Amino acid sequence: MKKMKRQPTHPGTIIREDYLMPLSITIKDMASTLGVSRKTLSKIINEKGSITPDMALRLSRAFDTTPDLWLTLQKNYDLWRAGHVSKAWQMVKPISQQLLHHQG
C-alpha cells in the first residue's frame, strides 16, 4: 500500500466546501435535512467530530453518494492522523511470520 505524504482532507471540509457553500445551504438547514442537531453537524464541519456509519448513511442519502465514500474519507483521515500524531504504535513488536502462519 502506498503511503500518503499529505494529510487527507477531513470529510467535514468536503461537506462544507463541496456541498454547503456551493449550494448555499446553512449548517442549521443541513442538520435539519439530516435529522441531527446543528451542534453534531457543526462538530463534523469544524473537524472536531467524525463520520459514523449512521451519519454516512444520512449523508449518502442527502447527497446521492454512497456510505462507503464517507466512511472511507473518515478512515483515511483517521489512519493518517494516527500514524503521524502518535508514535506509540511503533513500539509494538511484530509477531514472527513463522508463528503467524504456523498450521498446528
SULTA-V620379 format. One line per field, one symbol per residue. phi: phi as a letter, one per 20 degrees, with the letter a starting at -180 (. if undefined). psi: psi as a letter, one per 40 degrees, with the letter a starting at -180 (. if undefined). burial: I if it has 16 or more other ideal C-beta (glycine too) atoms within 10 Angstrom, else O. A space follows every 50 residues. Layout:
phi->???
psi->???
burial->???
//
This chain:
phi->.feeeeffffgfffgffecfffeldeffffffgfmcfgffffffgemdcd eegfffffffffdlcdffgfffgffffffffffdeddfffffefffffff dfdg
psi->hhhhdihihhdddddddecdddefhidddddddefiiddddddddefeii hiddddddddddefaidddddddddddddddddddheddeehhihidddd ehh.
burial->OOOOOOOIOIIIIIIIOOOIOOOOIOIOOIIOOIOIOOOIIIOIIOOOII IOOOIIOIIIOOIOOOIOIIIOIIOIIOOIOOOOOOOOOOOOOOOOOOOO OOOO
//
